[in-house]
Amino acid sequence: MIDAKTRQVATTVGGFDGAPEAVAIDPAGTFLYVLSFGLTEGCTLSVVDTARYVIINRVLTPGCGRRVLVSPDGDFVYVLNSWEKTVTGISVPSGLPVASAPVGGDLFFFSLLPRAGLSHDGTTLYVPLPDNDIGTVGVVDLVEYRLRGKISFLPEMEVPEAVAVVVSPDDRFAYIGLHWDAAIAVLDTATEQVERVFRLGAPAGLSALGISADGGHLYAVAGQTFFRVTVATGGDLDTRRVAVE
């Protein structure tokens, strides 16, 4: 664990069954969820108490978990399973898997594992599918645990591998990071249509995408360049306000 103020290692937590693959923290900051590919038990989700920095529970996941997300209310943890091409919901109070749903395609993109975006009302998961379904995002209904559909990108995009999705705080828009084009697609979540694609103009592919807490800025990494993009009124991207660092 790293202290954000001092940028120094505060403490270390061990005892995981295998190497950790992914981590997520609940909104209250009380529990840390660590996915590990076990040497003896398969894929395990370990629950860490952040007050004591000790593992208080372990849950065997049905598939091979590679990404983990926590619902906005902290009641559910969602595990993306790369081999099974599914997402599994785990109840935090019971510590048991609830159900799984297909995501619609492969999750791997070479060594880059895409980052899915969870709506702030906790009902919808947007999953980038960069391999067999090039330029596609699977839309998963987390209430009924079913694949609601797939969203494809504009035809003029030659190689639009989706690698990351972030959702605006009001859930009106989802922003999709496209690797080779080093671009960001703006998705209207009501119509589930891509409204616009904004290219960053970077020589290297986009590998990471984030959003500020107020939804006013997007943060992207392409190669060794960091971009800060202003989100304009109506969820569009302000092409005049791009800071490169």
N, C-alpha and C positions, 0 to 999 in steps of 0.2 A: 504494500500500500504506500502511495506517495502523498505527502502533505502538499496540497495545492498552493499554499502560501510560501512555504520554504523551498518547494521542489526537491525535497529530500525524502529518502525512504523512511517512512514512519515505523512500519512493522512488516513482517512477512508471515503469510499463512501457508502452511503445508498440510500434508495428509491426504492429498487428492489421489484418487486411483488412476494414475496415468497423468500425462501432460495436459494442462488446461488448454482448451480450444477457444473458449469464448466466455465473456463475463457480462453481467448486467446488474444494475442496482435498482431497487424499488424506489418509487417516488419519494417516500419518507426518508430514504437513506439508512434504513435499519437493517436491511438484509441484502447480501451480495450473492448472486447466483452464478456458479462456476460450472461450465460444461467441461468434462474431461473424457477422453477416450481411454477407458480402463484397460489395464493389463490382465485383469482377472474377471471383471464383471461386465465388460462392455461399456456402453456410454452411460455416464453418470452425471446427474445434476446435483451438485453440493450446495447447501444453503449455509452461508457464513453470517454469523451475528456480528455486525460492524461495531457494536459496543465493546465486545470482548475479543473480536477477531478469532473466533473458534467456529469449527464446523458443527452445526447443530442438527443437520439432517442430510440424508442422501436419498435420491430418487433415481431408480433405473429408468432410462427413457426407452420407449419402444424401438426407436431407430438409432441411426448414427447422427447424433446432434452436432451441428457445427456453428449454429448461431442461436442466441437466446435473447428474448425480449420480455419485458414486464408490462402488464396492462396498466393504464393510468391510475386505476384504483388499487393496484397492488395485489389484487385477488387471484390473478392468473399469471403464469409464466408460459411463454410460447417458445417451443424448440423447433428450429428448422432442421430437418433430417435430410442430409445430402444424398445418401444412397437410396433412400426410400422415396425421395421427392415429395415429402409431406411436411406438414406443420402439426405438432402435437401440443394441445393445451393441457397444462397441469394446474390443478387447483392448489393454491397456496395453503388454505386452511387444512385440507385433508392430506396434502402431499402426494396425491395420486393423479395419474393421467386421466383426463376426462374424455377426450376424443382426438382423432386425427383427421386431417383433410388433405387432399392432393393439392399441390401448388401449381401444377400444369406443365411442368417441364424440368429440365436439369438445372441445378444450382451452381455448378462449377464453371469457372471461366479461367482456364489454366490454373495458376496458383492463387488467383484472386477470387475470394468467396464473396458474393454480393451481399449488400446490407438491405434488408427489407424495411419497409416503412409501416408503422402502426398508426391508425387513426387515433385521435385524442379521445374519442368516445369509446374506444376499445372494441369496435364492432367489425373493423375491416383491416386486413393485412394486404399490403401491396408488395409482391415478391418479384424482383428482377429475375428473368430467365435468360441468361446470356449465352447459353451453349446451343442446344438444338433449336431453341425458339429465339433466334436472333432478333433483337429489338422488340422483345415482348415482356410485358409485366402481367403476372397472374394476380387476379383479385380474389381474395379468399374471404368468405363470410365466416366470421368467428362466432356468430350466434348459432348458426346451423351447422358449422364445420363442413362447408362445401366450397368447391371452386365456382365462383359466380361467373367468371369469364376471363378473357385475356384481352389486353390492350396492346395494339401494334402501333408502330411509329410511321411517320410520314414516308411515302414511297421514295422520295428523293434522297433519303438517308441510306447510303450504300452499306455501311457496316455499323449499325447503331446498337452495339451491345450495351444493354442496361446493366449497371453494376451497383446502383444505390438509389434508394427512394427515401425522401423525407416529406413530412406532411405539415401543412400550415397549422397554426394553433386553432383556427376556426374550422378545420377539416374541409375547407372549400377547395383547396388545391393540393396536389401532390407534385413534387419536383423530382424528376428522374435524371440521374446522372448517366450519361452515355460515354462509354470508354473511348473508343477509337476516334470519335468525332470531337472529343473534349467539349461536350455540349450538355446543356440542361434543357430537358423538355418540361413544359408546363402542362399539367393535366387537370382538367376540370373534373372534380370527383363526382359531381351531380350527373353530368352527361357521360362521364368516363371517356372523354375525347381529349386528344392532345391538341391544345390550342396554338402552341408555338414552340419552336426549338431555338434556343439561344446558344450560339457558339462562343466559347471563351477565347478562341484564337491561340490556343496553346499548341506547341509543337509535339507535345507528348500526350498520351491518353489520360483521361480523368480516372482517378482511382478512389477518391473519397468525396463525400458530400455531406454537409451538415447544415443546420438551420438554427438561428438564434431563438431564444426563449420567446421573444415577442413576435417572431416571424418577419422581422424587418430586414434581415440579411441572410444570404446563403453563403456558405463557405465551401470552397472546392479546392482539391489538390490535383494538379496535373503535372506529372513528372516531378520536378523540384520546385514548382511554382505554386504559391498559395494565392487564391483569388477570394475577394470579398465582393459579393454582388448585392446591390440594393434591390429589395422587393418593392415595386411601385404599387400604387393604389389599384385594387382589383386583382392582386396576385401576380401581375405581370412583372417582368424583370426590367430594370432600368439599365439600358445598354450604355448610358452615359456615365454611370456610376460604378465603375469596376476598378478596384484597387488591387494591384499586383505586388506581392511581396516575395 
